[in-house]
Amino acid sequence: MKLTNGTSTCQDGDTCTLPVSNNRNKPLHPARAKMTGDKVEVHQEPSSILSDGQRDDSNGTAQSHSQQAPPDSEHHCRNNWWNCCCCCCSCLSMKTQEKTKENKMQLSSIENFFNGDGESQPTLEEIRSWADSFDKLMKCKTGRKVFRDFLKCEYSEENIMFWLACEELKKESDMDRIEERARLIYDDFISILSPREVSLDSRVREIINKNMIEPTPHTFDEAQLQIYTLMHRDSYPRFINSPTYRKLAQLPTPSRKGSAV
């Protein structure tokens, strides 16, 4: 059998016509020819395979649909954070994390406490001496700075602020300045309306109220001693055992079992 331009010449000389695809854009699929007697039967198999161009167009369309999310699926976490239940979304704890980050400050290296102070950096031995006694810590200007930063983490910075304000009051000699400073100290740390009120017992508060009639540099001596004792007994032991101080003093950090690591 001889095929020529869509025609077939059979063995007996008859001419048989074969179907030819009219769609020039689509490639012809393999046809199966079967001879039965004097007839030639051609079976064109339907194809479910797309052409290369069609496959590319289909894949591109599918990919574009998968990349485009409907506007309703977006999480408006900032405005509707209480409605967001996405497991990978951290907006539910956003406010808590911001508050923790603001209050729980991490102490930086020891050099940062000397910038602009014109004070020489303490030696390693001096830093380690802070653990010997609370007096040595409070007498060192750098030690007070580090300790104050630690108290910020414990939300008790007002204690050392009050103690330092009392120390500055003792340096005053002008009566007008003394009265002015005493009023400020009372409003900032003694008044029950102050957000930075220090913890004092009723006996000490009564002494302060009497002294405020005629303020002197020693108006708050009783209160200063009580706050000093509070920091010594309560905050100071935690400071000495804190990872921050042990890092500054280059001391090993004790493990949970008590052994040094």
C-alpha positions, 0 to 999 in steps of 0.5 A: 500500500502506498500513501500519497497526500492523504490517498492510499493505493491498495494492492488491487490498484484501487484508490482509497482515501484516508482522513486528513486533519483540518486543524493545522495547529494541532499535530496529527496523532499516530493512526492505526491502519488496518487492511481488511480485504480490499479496504483500508480502515484507519482508526484515529485515536482520541488524545487527551494529551495537550500540546506543548503550547497548551501545556505551558498555557495551562500550567501558567494559568494554574500557577497564577491562580495558586499564587493569587489569594482572594482578598478575603483570605488575608489576615488583618492581624493589626485590626482584628488580632483577637479573631486571628486563629492562624497557628503561625500568626503571633499577633495574639501575643503581640502586646505581651511581647512588646511589654516584656521587651520594654521592661525586661532590658538586658544589660550590655557589656560593662563598657557601656556604663562608662560612655560620657562619664569620664570615669575609668573602667573598674577592674575585674577585682573591683567588680567581683568585690561587689559580691563581698558586701552591699556597701561596696556595690553602692559606693561604686558609681558604676556598681550603682548603675549596673544594680539600677539597671537590674532593678528595672528588670524587677520593677523596683527601680524606684528604690534606688532612685529614692536613695540617690535623691536622698543622697543629693539632698544631703549635699544641699546647703541652701534652705530654699533648695533644700525645701524644694528638693524635699517637696519633690522627693515627697511627691515622687516617692512618699505620696500615696498618689505617686506611681513610684511610691516606695514601701515604707511602714507607718512609723517612718511615714509619720516621722517624714510628715513631721519633718516636712514641716521644716525640711532639712537635709536629713528629713528622709534619713529614716526612710532612706535607711529602710529602703537601703535595708530592703534592697540589701536583703531582697534585691541584692542577693538576686543581683549577685546570683544573676547571670548578668552580674556573673558574666560581668565578673567572669564567674561560672554560672551555677547549674540547677543542681548547684555545680558550676558550668 
